[in-house]
Amino acid sequence: MKEEFEKNGYYVLRNVLTYEEVDRLAKPIRAAFNRGDYDTLKKGPAYPAPGIHSMGPRVLEDNPEIAALSLAHPAIMEAVQELFGEPATLAQYWSIMRPPGAGLGDEPYVKGSGAHYDYKPWRCVGSYVKWMFAVVPFVDYTETAGPLTVAPGSHLETTVLPSDGRVHPVDAAQVPKPHEITLVDPSLKKGDVVLMNGFLWHEPLPNYGNSDRCGLYMKFHAKSSPPACGPTIYPSSVHEVLPEGAKHLVPYHRSDGQYAAVRDGAVGGVDEAQLLIEDNDDKLLVLGNDTDGWHLPRFAAAEDETAGILDVCNVMGSVVTQTRERLSLQVPWLSWLVDLAEDGTEEDAQAWRCRVYGHRLQSSAPGIAAADDATPGHRWMSVDDLEAAHAADLLKDGADVLKWLHMWQNEEDEEGRPVTRSFGVPTTDVQYFTYNVNGNEQGTYRVGEFDDDGHPVPAVA
Ligand SMILES: [Fe+2]
């Protein structure tokens, strides 16, 4: 399995689920589509109209038992973790419903015109560098229903570069023109599960048939390769039903309905953010004064207005905007460090979550223009300065801040294990990226370079 997966970028686990298991998994998902309880409903025309209808983790809230048939199915979980060589974390739990006619427009369909891959630094479900898909088709993905085609070996066109001591740039393959892409049909049948490297190019073909093409598209990342935009938040009910040996798959969850979903608007379950902004002399920005003490920049967090179901939980847009407006600092990218959370189970307590991100500036101790009276003084502190401030009880959450800075500067997670952090950007930065969809010149695009306006550099035409 491992050899084939590494060479081709995908591997099909044949007949790992029985028909009965697939049906039991699909039942609540199909029922939710039928009653309009899915995340793309407001994008209209509703299911069963042709279109690509989709649903995030919401189905798990009331049907957490389907976790055992999907994300925590022993055959899937074991294969994913064996291929990673380490524990996995669930990132995406996404059901796609493609009724007859889905993917067909007025023009004849050109094979390869929908080829793409899903390394996306603007999404919680795409901003990591060691990850894979696990796709569970609910029906046979026949020639008629629309195969999920793959470009064998295309994942090898993308290279994760060494880090600068903090984050890893990526030389991301530019998906070329349709006729330059060789796609094969892995003939997925009901009961099969295909595992696909996150950098593998793939394309779903249109549904020419007369019945629904429906399946579950999960993404897992290696624990050592966290999402730069931060984790996707799940309903707590799924964490609760998982057996001890599988609870680590869903570590980030909320019990108050504030998890990844699109209802009247985007919901993500992230209330606040704190920033570790480091200059190029390894000094950290803190706000405050010597009398009242010092603290990290801290902002209310919000989802982007345009966020779809796969964009939710990435609050960088609001954070980057406030950093620019209130601190006059341009932070074009961030990389997630840790989430702080209260589960709301204490009496009178409300569930709450704060996301901590890191950023390293190219310059040394830039001045901070106070935008208003509410912007306090600032200082750039070395680790020694921070330790002294903490010892004098003048650094808010001092022990935590020192720990997060250590994690950041040493590329470690909360448990002291090595991590590969990468670049995360606001969801709205999608407009600057074209590398991952077809039609490009052959070559690569460097993810991790930004222009003077703080936007990702344009691809070379
Ligand atoms: Fe995709």
Boltz pocket constraint, residues with backbone or C-beta under 6 A from the ligand:
constraints:
  - pocket:
      binder: B
      contacts: [[A, 116], [A, 117], [A, 118], [A, 202]]
      max_distance: 6.0
